[in-house]
Amino acid sequence: MSEFILLMHDDAPTDDEAWAPYIRGLQQRGCFEGGSVIGDGIAARKRGTPAPLSTQIAGYIRVTAGSLEAAKALLAGNPAYEAGATVEIRELPRSD
């Protein structure tokens, strides 16, 4: 099993009450590894001017799945995805 991160963008309004049942469903399947909304912050760089802080990512969920396609299937019921928001799926490769 590989680990993936689902990055929810803030480009469509979502139903806040729909998150708890969705997360419970992921937990019941045994693929939920954590997640959170993302608050304000800063962009930092040791030298020079940093790139602008990304303001489009509103939250993330870490999941385990057998493939990228299996991770994509976990979007069913995701309140952001169902509302038409963009959701990025990125693999989190293990570094040995």
N, C-alpha and C positions, 0 to 999 in steps of 0.2 A: 504494500500500500504506500502511496505517495501522499505528501501533505500539500495542500493548496490553500491559497488565501483568496477570498472573494472580497473585492474592493467595491463597495457600493458608492456610486456617485450621487451627488445631490442635484440631479437634473430632472426630477419629477417628484411631486408630493407623495408621501407614503402614509399608510394607515399605521400609526404607532401601536395600536392594539393588536395588529396582526403579527408582530414580531415574536411574542411569547409562544404562541402555538407553533410557529415555524421552527424556532430554536428547540422546543420540546421534541418535535418530530426528528430533527437531526440528532438529538441526544438519544432518542429511542432507537435509531438506526446504528448508533455507536460510532458516528463519523464526526461529531462535533468536538473540536479541540479548543475552542475559545473564540472570543470576539469582543468588540466594543464599538461604541460610537467614537468619533474622533473630534476632539475639541480644537480650540485655537492653539497656536504655537508660533514658532519662528523658524526661519531658514538660516543656517549658519554655514560658514565656510572659513577655513583657516586663513586663506589669502584671497584677496579680491572680493568682489561683490557676489553674494550668493544668488542663485536663481530665485525667482519669486516663490513664495510659499504656495503650494497647491491648495486651492480652496474648493475643488470639486469633489474630493473624496470625503464622504460623511461617516463611513464606518467600515468595519471589516469583520469577516468571520473566517476562522481557520477550520478546515475540514480535512479528513483523510478520504481518499478514493483510489480506486485501482487505475484510473486513467484520467486524462483531461476530459474526455467525453463523459465519464462517470461523474466527475466533479460538476460538469455542466448540467447534468440531470438533476443535481441537488438544488438547482435554481427554482424548480417547480415549487410554488408557494412562497418564495422569497418576496416579501412585501415590496422591496425596491424594484426588483425585476418585474413583478406582476403589475406594478404601477407604470411601467414603461421607462424606468430609470436605467442608466448604464451600469452594468456590473462587470468588472474585469475579473478574470480568473487567472491567477498566476501560480505556477508550481513553485514550491519552496524546496529546491534541491538540497539534499543532505550533503554536508561537507564532512568527509571522514578524516 
